[in-house]
Amino acid sequence: MRPLRLHIEGFGSFREPAEIDFTDTDYFALVGPTGAGKSTVIDAICFALYGTVPRWGAQNVVHLALAPSATLGRVALVFESGGRRFGVVRVLTRNARGAVGTKESRIDELDPGGRGSMAELLTAGARPLAEGEAVTGEVQRITGLEYRYFTQCVVLPQGRFAEFLHAKPAQRQDLLVQLLDASVYEDIRQRAVREEDAAASSAAFARRQLAELSGADEEAERAARARLESLGAVAGLIAAEVEELRERDAALRAKEQERREAAGLLATLGRLAMPAEAATLAESLRAAADETAALAARVAGLEEREQEAEQALAALGDRTAPARALAVLDEHARLTREHSVAAGRAAEAARAVPPLAERVARAREALAEAEARLERERTANAAAALAARLAVGEPCPACLREVTELPHHPAPADLRAAERAVREARTAAERAQAAHAAAEVEAARLAQAEGDLTRRLTELAAQVSGDRATIEARLAAIEAAEKEAGRARQEARAGRDRLRAAERHAEGLRRTAERSWHDLAAARDTVVALGAPPLPRDDLHAAWRALLAWRDEAAGRQRAALQALDAELAEAVRERDARRARLVAGLRAREVRVPDDAGPDQIAREVTAATVRAEAALHKVREDRARAAKLEERARELEQQAQVAHELAQLLRANQFERWLCAEALELLVAAASETLRELSDGQYELVLGARGEIEVIDYAEAGMRRNARTLSGGETFQAALALALALSDQVAGLAAAAARSLDSIFLDEGFGTLDPATLDTVATTLERLASSRERMVGVVTHVPALAERVPVRFEITRDGSGSHVRKRTL
């Protein structure tokens, strides 16, 4: 894991946004006074990756991450691991009750070539990998380190430098398993166990298949071969017998066909029967011909009568003109009646107009009188009101003369009665006027209607010619002639219908006669092979009687021939069955199963099938023997594979191979750390492994005495822990399986203040050499100026009232 860019906001002492760019930085120092926030930068890297910080104690503590006065905190880290780039973001919030919780956690894979601001880096080709609680697990998968081992190999926080140095052997083994990717050997062991199970299962299955083929041996093959040879000999022996049976079966089939034909002819003779209509058909034909002739004569008379009636009707002419004249007379009579009524109504309406005109005049006079009375009363009331305001000696407002004496006026009258009288008079006048106008309109309408009827009567009078009696008499004569013509037409039509029905009946009888003669000829043809005689063509009934008489004689002869054929067939069947029984018995003696009633072809097929089965049995025995040999070879191979897999699984067990691998790796790490410690301690100390796996120190100042590393002083412990950390960082890539792990960075938080100047110089030189390889990033947290001045890149951390701030300086 190698950090590239770190963003801190509202985290710890960094209340305001701060961004640290580690790009192209191999060796840096976080410097500043105590409490400025140097360790907070390392804490932010740990928190971004694992959601917790070593200084907080428990891993589930997050409330210490948020700045005391902040309600929102955000940490974002862009880092590289295994040649890939990732971005991880964690956001914290404080609710109204003051509780701090994680609002957002996510990790994305980013574009390795991305450039720009932090926001641009986090969105460049982002591919989401995990969110929420799954982020920490994804980080562990990417870096290959759990949190507790990350803080022992990559980040060495304050006060925890010596954890790996003082760890128990089992704890160191767990760390080395992760660092060396030794879990791959456990995967190999588990795969070996699976392959052992699979090979053992396949071998057992092959053995079961072998057990099923236990009968496929040399003796079985000899028996199958002998059976096939025996059946080959039988096939040659029965060929003549089968051919004889075929010939006898063919003769039987021919005789049976002859018998069926004879029986069919006898049945045909039995089916000969005279149709029921044959005896009466000739008489029916004669009667139909007579009826047709009589109906034809009657139809001729009816058609002559029909023609006479049509001529009489034509002589009377068309009924349209007299019918129209009669309609005009009827219309004239109807309009005459309507004119009389209309004239009376018009006269009555004309008489009603003058009284209504007088009523209008009276109503207008009454209205004028009521309006005049209302005006008089209004004037009197106005005068009384004016008089009430006069005063003697004052000018009159009307005439402007001085009032010498007050006039006397009666009390003002109530105008409402006069006004109501005016309204009633006006309403009466309006009603009278409306009634008069309506009467005038109605009188005019009725007069117009009377005039219209008068003009129509005049027009109709001009159209009338002749008197009603003459016209009605002519119409009656036409109607009588029409009825007579209709009856004649109907009777002629009915006669023609009866004639056509009689002709159809006669034609049907003729066709029946033709069919009957045809049926007779067909019936004779069915028995002509038996010598049926020729038949007369003039009398159907006589022809049938002659054919039936011959039928009775021929049926007797045919029954006698059929009995003789039955006897011949029975004898042939007995001979055939006896020969077949002898052949079937001989085949059964040779274990060829043949049904008792099998025909020659079936017997031949059964022998052939038995031969084919024998060949198949021999072939199967040979195949089974070959398959058994292959199964035996396969079972042995699988059993050998299972044994090899079993031995490999035993060798790779965790309490054997893994322990050996970690012990070897630890020896190499301790040896490398010992060289560094010897350099740091000016040759005083070396590290070695004790008998129980504890790390011990050889103190050459005490005559090479070995003692537990826990007995070292604080400064000596820092030197030993630093030597181990540097050895881990330097050696783990070479020790890991297939170079699966690489510690790309190491961060050392404080501890340098315990070193004397000479040792500090040695430590600084060692760190510079480690960083100069450019294979890993080295970061130190220190307030020791002598060390900080030698680091090429310094991130100066300061703190004021608004929180911590960071500034980058390079030499």
Secondary structure, 3 states (H helix, E strand, C coil): CEEEEEEEECECCECCCEEEECCCCCEEEEECCCCCCHHHHHHHHHHHHHCCCHHHCCCCCCCCCECCCCCEEEEEEEEEECCEEEEEEEEEEECCCCCEEEEEEEEEEECCCCCCCHHHHHHCCCEEEEECCHHHHHHHHHHCCCHHHHHHHCEECCCCCCHHHHCCHHHHHHHHHHHCCCHHHHHHHHHHHHHHHHHHHHHHHHHHHHHHCCCCCHHHHHHHHHHHHHHHHHHHHHHHHHHHHHHHHHHHHHHHHHHHHHHHHHHHHHHCCCCHHHCCHHHHHHHHHHHHHHHHHHHHHHHHHHHHHHHHHHHHCCCHHHHHHHHHHHHHHHHHHHHHHHHHHHHHHHHHHHHHHHHHHHHHHHHHHHHHHHHHHHHHHHHHHHHHCCCCCCECCCCCCECCCCCCCCCCCCHHHHHHHHHHHHHHHHHHHHHHHHHHHHHHHHHHHHHHHHHHHHHHHHHCCCCHHHHHHHHHHHHHHHHHHHHHHHHHHHHHHHHHHHHHHHHHHHHHHHHHHHHHHHHHHHCHHHCCCCCCCCCHHHHHHHHHHHHHHHHHHHHHHHHHHHHHHHHHHHHHHHHHHHHHHHHHHCCCCCCCCCCHHHHHHHHHHHHHHHHHHHHHHHHHHHHHHHHHHHHHHHHHHHHHHHHHHHHCCHHHHHHHHHHHHHHHHHHHHHHHHHHHCCCCEEEEECCCCCEEEEEHHHCCEEEEHHHCCHHHHHHHHHHHHHHHHHHHHHHCHHHCCCCCEEEEECCHHHCCHHHHHHHHHHHHHHHHCCCCEEEEECCCHHHHCCCCEEEEEEEECCEEEEEEEEC
